[in-house]
Amino acid sequence: MISSAARAAAGQLFSPEFRAVFLKTLGLTVLALVALWFGLTSLVEWLALPWLHTLFPGLPSWAGWLGGIIAAIALAFGMALLIAPVTAVVAGLFLDDIADVVERTDYPGDPPGRAMPALRSLVLAIKFFGIVVLGNIVALLLLLVPGVNIAAFFIVNGYLLGREFFEFAAMRFRPEEEARALRRNHAGTVFLAGLVIAAFLAVPVLNLVTPLFAAAMMVHLHKAISARPDLRSKPFR
C-alpha cells in the first residue's frame, strides 16, 4: 500500500499536470528564502555587531570582517534548516491543487474532495511550519547523542510529516475530528509513509518539492485506506 502510493506520487511529481504548481512553489520558496536571508543578515548587523564593538572596543577592523564571515556561515546553516518548513508554508497554499490533480487523473469515478478555505489552509501551513521547526530543533539537539542522531531525524520528521499530510488528505473528505481518528487508527501505516517522506526530505534539491510529493502520496494512501471494507460505507461529508 505504502510503496504503491509512493511510486504513484513520484511518477506524478514532474508530470505536466503538476508542473504549474511545482514552478509556483519553487519560485515563491526561493523568494521567501532570499527575503529571510537579507532580513536575518540585517538583524545581525543591527543587533550583534554594535554589541560586539561596545563589549570589545579595541577590536581591530579585520575582526569585524571575520565576524561577518562567521555570521554568514552560521546564517547559511540556519537557512538550510529552514528550507523544509519554508517550503511547507509555501506549498501549503497549493496542496489542494495537487490533490485535485491526483483525484481527477487517478480516481475520476470518485466524488471529488473539498478544498479547504484559504484561511484554514494558511493556518494549517503556519502550524505545520512551527511543528517542523520544533521537531528539527529536537532532532538537532539529539545529533549530539551518538547512535541516535540519524534515527532521530527520521523518527521526528516521519511522525510529523506523516501526521500532517495524511490529515490534510483525509480532511478533503471527512470532518477534522474524523480525519484525526482515522489517522490514529492507522498510525503505524501513516508513520511508515511519513518515513518515506522524511527520506525524500533528506535528499538535497528534492527536499524543495517534498510537500508536493507528500500531498500526492497521502492522497493515494487515504484512498487506499478508505477503500477497505470497514470504511467503504462511510458517507462523504
Residue pairs with C-beta under 8 A, 6 or more apart in sequence:
1 189
1 221
1 224
1 225
2 189
2 192
2 193
2 196
2 221
4 220
4 224
5 193
5 217
5 218
5 220
5 221
5 224
6 193
6 196
6 217
8 106
8 216
8 217
8 220
9 102
9 213
9 214
9 216
9 217
9 219
9 220
10 213
12 18
12 101
12 102
12 105
12 216
13 22
13 209
13 212
13 213
13 216
14 22
17 101
17 105
18 98
18 101
18 212
18 216
21 94
21 97
21 98
21 101
21 212
22 209
22 212
24 94
25 87
25 90
25 91
25 94
25 208
25 209
25 211
25 212
26 208
26 209
28 90
29 83
29 86
29 87
29 90
29 91
29 208
32 86
32 89
32 90
33 79
33 82
33 83
33 86
36 79
36 82
36 86
37 75
37 79
40 75
40 78
40 79
41 71
41 72
41 75
44 71
44 75
48 71
49 64
49 67
49 68
52 59
52 64
52 67
53 59
53 64
56 63
81 136
81 140
82 133
83 207
83 208
84 132
84 136
84 157
84 201
84 207
84 210
85 128
85 129
85 132
85 133
85 136
86 129
87 207
87 208
87 209
87 210
87 211
88 125
88 128
88 129
88 132
88 210
88 211
89 125
89 126
89 128
89 129
91 125
91 209
91 211
91 212
91 215
92 121
92 122
92 124
92 125
92 128
92 211
93 118
93 121
93 122
93 125
94 212
95 121
95 168
95 211
95 212
95 215
96 113
96 115
96 116
96 121
96 172
98 212
98 215
98 216
98 219
99 113
99 115
99 168
99 169
99 172
99 215
99 216
99 219
100 112
100 113
100 115
101 216
102 216
102 219
102 220
103 110
103 112
103 113
103 219
104 112
106 220
106 223
107 223
110 223
111 173
111 236
113 172
113 173
114 172
114 173
115 172
116 124
116 168
116 171
116 172
124 164
124 168
128 160
128 164
131 160
131 164
132 157
132 160
132 161
135 156
135 157
135 159
135 160
136 156
136 157
138 152
138 156
139 149
139 152
139 153
139 156
139 157
142 148
142 149
142 152
143 149
143 152
143 153
145 152
153 198
153 202
154 195
154 198
154 199
154 202
157 194
157 197
157 198
157 201
158 191
158 192
158 194
158 195
158 197
158 198
159 191
159 194
160 194
161 194
161 197
161 198
161 201
161 210
161 214
162 190
162 191
162 192
162 193
162 194
162 195
162 197
163 183
163 190
163 194
165 194
165 197
165 211
165 214
165 215
165 217
165 218
166 183
166 190
166 193
166 194
166 218
166 221
166 222
167 176
167 179
167 180
167 183
168 215
168 218
169 215
169 218
169 219
169 221
169 222
170 178
170 179
170 182
170 183
170 222
171 179
172 219
173 222
173 226
173 236
173 237
174 182
174 234
174 237
175 237
178 237
182 225
182 231
183 190
186 225
189 221
189 225
190 221
193 217
193 218
193 221
196 217
197 210
197 213
197 214
197 217
200 206
200 207
200 210
200 213
200 214
201 207
201 210
206 213
225 231
226 232
226 234
